[in-house]
């Protein structure tokens, strides 16, 4: 919210209270407190003459510490003994006491005036009880008791007696004064006993507000002032506090460099204000340190040159000096190859020394900035130095599988006594440093596997100080043979020739595997090569792996190739049924299968959604049962039972729709059909063997008419207007002809 924007005050709270207890007294039961039934007041008669009063007690503890605005007690009436007599009911505030009976009545202190009501019996008889409740609260009472009775002069007259509902309702409006704000914050600082330094000319202020009545419509207000000039206190307009907090900034122009300022907050609900919070103070520091710090080191010379000082992995000291700027209380630093950090000065404007361990060698730098109490930073100072190389150097040989190779380590750390090396993250092993500062390590990789390896090497001196670390990577040539497949692509069952050519000498045998098959062994030819044949029996891509074995029994890495085996779908042809419409429903056609690319011993096929069938023949016949598009699906089956890919053959069957005539619609006219008069139709099927005709109007349910001995079917239809009719025929075994659809006009 914009500071200073005002909002509507918080609305009053309200509460409806029922009696905490009630009691009716009866002169004929003078020692009894009646707490059931109706509330009787005045006189009534049965076989005796009764006098009674009713007492209503309310718990008002919740209103302690609040502003009570209104309090209205409603005493619903249920009956009047005589409506010709004016209502003479009175409400009295009584002195609190324990058990109430006719013989032990409390003292009646004050009469409460009722709101006028002319109805004989009303559920809305109300009394303004705000003042009595306020007086009770001022006296520290947590309860108030009212006596409902008939005026003294009519108390014994039965004509004035009345009956009330004991479920009286006390309706109130009130306000709970808001609580003092808490959790004051100044920028990032929690307000407390200390006085922080703040670098902003308009620092942000926040506070949490409190109100037992909730935060709807709640507001809060800040006050700002210079500590040495409290008469300049400023209290801007209240702020919306519906979220439970208020948030603002110091007034523009108030905060000056070096001054000490305070703010406080209070909560406002439109009816009452809280106390002001304890003030929160700060000192303004708006000027950053002017001088860059000075940097020095006893380990690393400034602008050093090769071979450098210290060493990678060797700690060194750096001292930062505020350079005469007394505002500096800390330093922050960073650089290449070191961890960034922050350190506190030994005194304002003083010094600080840190120990850093370079992670890299060669030329590098460290830079530092002074920081004052408000967090403002000075210009940066940079210190360049040269870190001596302590990590050992490594001479790497050519490595191939099964052949020993020697690594030569050379120490660069002064006083180094041993080399420590670790291969591929494994066990750490040591070698002594020779007089020539060298050591030799022989490695032999006898098992094929990963080509790339990592060797970590460092030195350690007599004091146990560790040098820089070399992460040395190298390759071990796996001497994989070259593998070729001919032909690479073909069909299942087609023989392939696989040739492996070695990349090393003294190869005596090979190990190979194709796809998921088991490893096979075979001797090498005189020239060290290998040739073997493989016939794929399953479709797909098959990986070919070949490894050579030399006279020492060392196996190479896998040489790799692949081959592809397909199962081409059969061909399908037919002179009777093709994509162009041909034939007719019920007319058998011949379909021919062939598999020119892969030998098969049988075929599996199905038409449309019919079940799959198997045949060893290359021709089948099939009669369609309905016109339109049809599919034939065919797969070949090899001698081993392998199925080929599937062929989908689409063809169309011509319809044989019937002929439809009508006396009312003769060829050449005129049309004699009329609305409401039957129209006769004669259908002559074209589909041989048709025994019934199906017809329907638009989208209605088809009607079935038998075909007579004369080969025709007859039916009538009474139109109301123009109509569309669809007609077809069907044989006893369910073959359908195809439809004829016509639209008929009906003259009016």
CORHU-V674845 format. One record per helix or strand of 3 or more residues. SS is the DSSP state (2 for helix, 1 for strand). FROM is the first residue (numbers start at 0). TO is the last residue. If there is no record, write none. Layout:
SS/FROM/TO
SS/FROM/TO
This chain:
1/12/17
1/20/25
1/28/33
1/38/44
1/48/58
2/60/62
1/65/73
1/76/79
1/88/93
1/107/111
1/125/127
2/129/137
1/142/149
2/151/153
2/157/159
1/161/163
1/168/175
1/178/185
1/195/197
1/203/209
1/218/225
1/228/233
1/244/248
1/259/267
1/279/283
1/293/295
1/314/320
1/327/334
1/340/343
1/350/356
1/361/371
1/380/386
1/392/394
1/404/409
1/415/422
1/427/431
1/437/442
1/451/460
1/469/474
1/481/485
1/488/490
1/494/500
1/506/513
1/519/522
1/529/534
1/539/549
1/558/565
1/570/572
1/587/593
1/601/606
1/612/614
1/618/622
1/627/636
1/642/652
1/658/660
1/677/683
1/689/696
1/702/705
1/711/717
1/722/730
1/739/743
